Amino acid sequence: MALAEAAVVASPNDPNVLMGAYTLVLEQGLDDKKPAAAQWFRRALDLSGPDGPIKRFEQKGALQ
């Protein structure tokens, strides 16, 4: 985890680094203990372009 946090500090504007760190937190089940991870995800989303790493899309139709 320390390495992931160091990567985020070193590359706070790289959506791939942010998503990697966020994914690691989720895989380790640490999302309750690392609230900053949600911010990493939001930042990665904001920094992602049309090619990702996160792609936005609109889901059409009602869920039933």
C-alpha positions in Angstrom: 0.0 0.0 0.0 2.9 2.4 0.8 4.1 2.0 -2.8 0.7 2.8 -4.3 0.4 5.9 -2.1 4.0 7.0 -3.1 3.0 6.5 -6.8 0.0 8.7 -6.3 2.1 11.4 -4.7 4.7 11.2 -7.5 2.1 11.2 -10.3 -1.1 12.9 -9.0 -2.2 13.8 -12.6 -1.8 10.3 -14.2 -5.2 8.6 -14.3 -3.5 5.2 -14.8 -1.6 5.6 -11.6 -4.7 6.8 -9.7 -6.8 3.9 -11.0 -4.0 1.4 -10.2 -3.8 2.6 -6.6 -7.6 2.7 -6.3 -7.9 -0.9 -7.7 -5.3 -2.1 -5.2 -7.2 -0.6 -2.3 -10.4 -2.4 -3.4 -8.6 -5.7 -4.0 -7.1 -5.5 -0.5 -10.5 -4.7 1.0 -9.2 -1.4 2.5 -11.7 1.0 1.0 -13.1 1.7 4.5 -9.7 2.4 5.9 -8.4 4.5 2.9 -11.1 7.1 2.2 -8.6 8.9 -0.1 -9.1 6.1 -2.6 -12.5 7.5 -3.6 -10.8 10.8 -4.4 -8.2 9.0 -6.5 -11.1 7.4 -8.5 -12.9 10.7 -9.0 -9.6 12.4 -10.1 -8.8 9.5 -12.5 -12.3 9.9 -13.9 -11.8 13.7 -14.3 -8.4 13.2 -16.0 -9.5 10.3 -18.3 -9.8 11.1 -21.9 -11.9 9.4 -24.6 -9.5 6.4 -24.5 -9.6 5.9 -20.8 -8.6 4.5 -18.5 -12.1 5.3 -17.4 -14.8 5.8 -20.0 -18.0 7.6 -19.3 -21.2 6.4 -20.8 -24.9 6.9 -20.4 -27.1 4.0 -19.8 -30.4 4.3 -21.6 -33.6 2.8 -20.6 -35.3 2.1 -17.3 -34.2 -0.7 -15.0 -36.9 -3.1 -14.2 
